[in-house]
Amino acid sequence: MPSPRARTRPAVVLLLSSALAVVGLGPAATPAAAATVPVGSGSYSDTRPAGTSGPTTNTGAPVTPKLTAAARNRPVPTNDWWSSLAFQRYGDNPYSTPMYGHPLTYQATSGGLDVGYPTTPAIVGDGRQYEYAHKRDLTIGLTGLNSPDTKADDWSDWTVTPYWSDGARTLRTTIGHGSPFVYAKGSGGNAQITTAGAPTVFADQGNVLGITVAGHHYALFAPTGSDWNVAGSTVTAGLGSKDYFSVAVLPSTGALATFKKYAYSFVTDSKATWNYTGGTVKATYTLTTEAKEGTERGTLQALYRHQWLNTTDPLTSHTYVSPRGTMKVRESASFTTSQKAAAVLPALPKSNGVDAARLRGYLNDVVNASDPFSGATDTYWTGKALGRLAQLVPVADQIGETGIRDRLLGLMKGKLQDWFTAGGANEFSYDKDWKTLTGYPASYGSDTELNDHHFHYSYYVYAAAIVAQYDQGWAAESAWGGMVKTLVRDTANPSRTDTAFPFLRGFDVYAGHSWASGHQGFAAGNNQESSSESTNLSAALVLWGSATGDTSLRDLGTFLLTTESESIAQYWFDADEQVFPSSFGHDTAGMVWGSGAAYATWWTANPEEIHGINVLPVTGGSLHLGGEKAAIRRNIAEMERENGGPAVEWRDLLWEFESFADPAAAKAKWDAGHAGYTPEEGESKAHTYHWINTLAALGAPDATVTGDIPTSAVFTKGTARTYAAHNHGATARTVTFSDGKTLSVPARSTATGTGTGSTDPDPEPEPEPPTGNTFQLRSGGALTTATGGTAGSDTIASAGGTNRDGTPYQPLVYEVRGVNGTLAPGAQTAFRLQVDAGTTVGLGQQARISYDFTGDGSFDRTETYHYFATDPVTGWEEYTQARGLKASTGTPGNLNGGTVRLEVWSAIGNGTSKLQTGTDKSVLVIPYS
């Protein structure tokens, strides 16, 4: 819910008011009867400290989860899209607030489930928020149902089953992210659909009825042999000896037959699984179904943008509108995504851009402060202070300041151990009703509303991971590691069988990001402001798992970080400019809601903090932000427009943010303004100086290349790449990068270089791209292996304001014939294309590569890549295969006198753009030797 910085909710909240009306985690111990539960060298309490509160209603009355008897002993995944079903925040509403499943929206009422499909955005709060607010199209219920409340009866990774009972009638509905269906089971009455206005019937097949309500098309499915009856705004059907019926929102009336096929294949479970291998994260999303009639076990799922951008699974032509952009429908019970893993380092590597004496002075300012924790007493501000110190430990170590390093480690250990021991002025306390661990003193609703645990505890886990890097004994489960893992179980538990904590409390695996509110008690659904504090926890899991040898936990962190990084790019920063409505008028969102997003924070309207809240804390786990450099430039430009000039209050954070795209510009701002500013509470001049000057020397993060361990990264400056990796293990290892480079990394060390065994921190430029056969583009349509061409450009025709995504339209064509080559095992097509839209807004270029293996004129293999959204700033931008494969046909094979063709066209937009030719910066690399 609110970011932890939200000391109050003043002006900005007023403008939002209209929208707000275990594997590897140790034993799943149930708290003992004693007041103190020992965990290794630490402990937590099973009772709250005197004078404190647990979860309450808005009036302060204690509240317990609203669960049926069947669910009563299960840990509730608070901080979910449907949490208001279980958390009665408002005492006068025992049902739910609006819940945003997408494409459908829901709200429980006494008569059943209100359902809507919002398709038109509203702009509220002086243009600061867009929302697709829930508006009832119809209510799914039973005749006569009048339930006093609604409870959560069952749930899985992204579905939930609300339950109603009035003594005579019972109703269960299963709803979920991406589901166009609502599956209902009822007893004691007929199926009843009450529409918001008299429906228009477009199809009547007895037990299958197609209706249109408020311009939205729905299909109603009753058991075979029954018949729907329409009387005004009430539609009923007898269930006979059956107890099931379903309702679906249709993308068009013509889709009825397809949806009818799956209407009786009821979803009973949803589950995400993930795998990290060699720099790639794959995730599979699977629905389990039960055939109520017939034998069909398949279903339909609508994929969010962050999912369909990263899958090669076939999709139908059906789409839905959502606050996250277009959702695309898959006809299957599962789909798989594949992404390059987000990079994590304990710190930026050593470079010649940092003056050791100057850095030493900044470090001494921190470690010699009279109170390095700045008076912090609650979980959040203590965490911020721990995070600030943790960032400096490897930095001090880099320049040989082992004394400063060890003093910082001592400060961190002392504070962590204090919090990890029950009975003092601060402690963690377990709530057996809500099955959660809360730190006291609490802050910003982490106790009464169960907000923000992933924000607060991310700092503790991150600090502990840095300690573990230097002191494995301290991190042992029998020492203090047990308490670290208990915090992990509370916030990011990968176990679905742990009886003490829920599976992934705050992370919504289908939405692709976390939620911050523990009760979701808002008309706009749930929300998350500081996405970057969420990814801080994921990065902490990568580092903790790496440092302690827990590869399962490391890989969980990699999955969470990689998934959320794409969601942040799309839904907070609108990287492809395809999500925010054009009427919104902003390039970034300070907070994302179930119903949309807002250019706002919980506590201030200051543009610096609206832009900076999704940047802090800047760490070696923030490198994923560098994957969308055009979005960063738009973001910084908007901040300065809204701010009336460069940043003042949070200048250090915003300098660091700019360094992900333009390190030299960030350094210029640091050089001009570092003397007289106060660091943000989680920052220090030591860290900011080291960060900005290191990236100025090495270049910005390069997300197009990954190493085969999560703790590796690449930086590019001009045509020179620096490869970096940290080896937490006890023996040396070789890290292999996706472009073929290798790096030898000693035990428990960070190494940098440009190839095997190299440790040069400031490498010379290497030939790029480094693998396969490389072809430059020449104006006139040729591909050639020759170098030394004359730089030029070709004009890419406009898309004419029509969506040409996936289909070449007036493309530029470059071709080479007579190519012989043996397919390289495991290799893939690569390209780097320099494109420029000038100052034109809303353009996107797309590439297709085709292979005719024998030169007979028939292309045997085609690969179409997702388009690249260019920024409206004059200057070349780089489009690469890292955008991901959109579609492919044919199986790769050897070339024998073959033809290779590259096509580039405008997928979207209404204007021309440029493609650079004649240089080694615009190239196609084929996977052949």
C-alpha positions, 0 to 999 in steps of 0.5 A: 500500500503506501510506501514506507516514506508515507508519514502522512497522506496529504495533498496527493492522496486527496487527488486520488480519493475518487479512485480509493473510495519452502525449498531451502528455507528450513523447517516450517516450524509452528510457533511454540507455546513459549513467548520466545521462539528460538531460531539458531542464535536468534529468536522471535516472539509469538506474542506482540509487544505490550501496547502494540497492534496487529491487523485491525479494521479502519476503526481500530478493531482487531480483525482475523481472516475471513476464511471458510472452515476448509481454508481456515488453517491455510496461510493467507497470501495477504498483499494480493489482488484479491486480499479484501476478500480475506481482510475486512479493513472496513467494518461495514463491508463484509464482502470485498472492495473492487478486485482487478483480475484483468480483463474482468473486474469483480466485487463481492456483494450480498447477492453474489459477484459483480463483474465488469469489463472496463474498456475506456480509461478515465483521467482523474486527479488533475490528469495525474491518474488513469484508471479503468475503474470497476463498473458492474455489467452484471452480477453472478448469483443464485435466485434469492441469495442474500449472504451476510458476508463473503469468505475466501474458500480456496486459492492458488497462485493467481486464482481465488474462490470466494464463498457465499452462504445465507443458510439456504443457498451456497455459491462459490465462484473461481476467478483469476488473472487472465481468465475470461471465465467465471466458474460458478458452483451453487446450491439451493437456487437457480443460476441467476445473472442480473445485468446492469441494464436490459441485455441484448441477446445475440445468440440463444442456444438453450443452455448457451446464451450470448448477451451484450451489456453496456457494449460488452459481450458475455456468454452464459453457459448452463448445464446441458439440458437447461435453458436460460430465461431472460426477464428484463435485467434478470437471466435465470437457468435451472441447474437440475441435478447439477451445481455448475454454470459459467460466464465468459466475457467475449472479445467479439460475438464471433468468438462464442463457439471457441469459448463454448468449447472450454465453458465446462473445463473448470479451472481448479488450480493455477501454478507457476514454476521457474528455472534458471539456466546459463543466464536465462530464466524460463517460467511456465504458467499452468492451469489445472482443470476439471471437465464438468461436461465432456472431456475437454481439459483445455482453457483460454488464458489472456496474457499480460504484455510482459508475458506475451512479449517474452513467449514464443507459444502460439497466441490466438487473434483474440485480445482484451483491453486492460490497464496494462495494455493489450492482453493476448489470448492463448488457447491452452492450459499453459504457456512458457516465457523466456527472458535474459536474467537480470544482473546482480552484483554485490557492488559495481566493480573496481575501475580507474574512474574512482580516486581511492583517496577521495572515496576513503574520505567519503567512507570515513564520513559514514563510519565515523558518524556519531550515529550511523543509523540516524536515530532509526527505531522502526523496521523501515528506517532501520532497514534503510540505514542497514542498506546504506551501510551494506552498499559501502562494505564491498566498496571499502574492500575494493580499495583495500580499506579492510578496517573500514569494511570490518567496522561497517560489518560490525555495525550491521551485525550488531543491529541485525542481531539486536532485531533478530533477538526477541525481548528487547526494544525491537523484535519480530513477532509472529501472528498465528492468525494471519501467519505473518512476522511483523517487526516492532516498532512497526511503521506505515501500517506494516502491523495494522494493515500488513503493508510493505513487509517486502519493502522493509525486510528487503534491507535486512536480507540484503544487509545479511547477504553482504555480511554472509559474503565476508562471514559465512559462519555468521550466516549459518542457519545455526547462527543468524541465518535462521532468522534471515530465512524466517524473514524470507519465509514471511515475504517471499516463501517459495513453499506452497506447503509451509503451514506457517507462512504463505507462498510468495506473500506479496509477489503476484506471479501472474501480474509480474510484480508485487503488491504493497497493501495487505488488505487491498481495501480501495476502490482502485484495487491494490497498489504498489508504489516503490517497485524498486524496493520490491526488487531490492528483496529479489536482488537480496535473495540472489545475493543471500542464496549465492553467498550461502550456497542455496541455489534454490533461493538464488534462482527464486530471486533471479526469477522474481527480479527478472519478471518484475524488471519487465513489469516495471519497464512496461507498467511503471515506465511505459518503455514501449509507450504501449501501456499508458493511455494517450490521454494520461500525458505522463512518461512514468508512474509513481504508483501502479493500481489494479485499475491503472496508475498514477503520477503521484506518491503517497506523501508528496507531489514533488516530481523528484520523489515521484520519479525517484521512488521507483529508483531507490535504493540504487544497488548492484541489483538495480542494473536491470533499469539500464535495459530501457535507456530511452525510457530513462531519458524520457523519464529524466526529461519529464522530471526536469520539466515538471520540476522546473529544472534539475533535481534538488532534493533527491539529486543523488538518486536521479543522477544515479538513475540517469547513469543507467542510460547516460553515464557521462551526463550523470557525471557532469551533474555530479561534478557540478553539484556534489559539493552542497547537497544532502544525500537521500536517507538511504544514500551516501556521498561515498556510494554515489561518488563510486557509482557515478564515476564507475559507470562513467569509466565502464559505461552503462549496463548492457542487458543484451549480454548475460553471464551464466551465473546471476551475479554477473553483468556487462557494461558498454562504453562506445564499442568496448564491453567490460565483463564483471562477475562475482564468485561467492564460491570457495573455488575459482570458476569460469563464467561464460557470457552469452556472446561467447566471452569467458572470464576467470573469477577467483574464489570469493572475488569479483573479476572484470575483463574482456575475455578469458583471464583478463583483469583489465578494468578499462578494456580496449574495444573488441570487434562486435558482435563477437560470434558467428558471421557478421554482415553489415548493411549497405544502402541499396539493399546489400548485406556484406561481410566487408568492412570499411563502408561509408556511414549512411542511412535509409528511410523506414517508411511510415506505418501510416497510423496502422498497427503493422506488428508482425507483418512487414509493410513497405520494408527495407530489404537487405539480402545476401546470396550464395551463403554456405554455413554449418549451423552452430549448435546452440547459437541464435540469430543476433543483430544490432540495428541503429535506428532514429525516429528524430523527434517523432512520437510513437514510432516502433521499428520491427525486424524479420530475418529469413533463411533460404537454405539452398537458394531455391527462392523459398524461405525455409526459416523466418524469425520475426522479432518484437518491435523496438519503440524509439524515443522522440529524441534525435540520436541513434538508438540500438535495436537488438534481438534482445527485444525477443522473438515474436514468431518463427516458422521452420526449423534451422538448418545448414546453408548450402548456397543459401540466401539470408534476408533482413527486413526492417519496417515500421510496426506502429506510428505515423512517421518515417524513421532512419536506419543506419547503414555502412558501419559496424554498428548496424549488423546482422550476425547469423548463427553459422560457422 
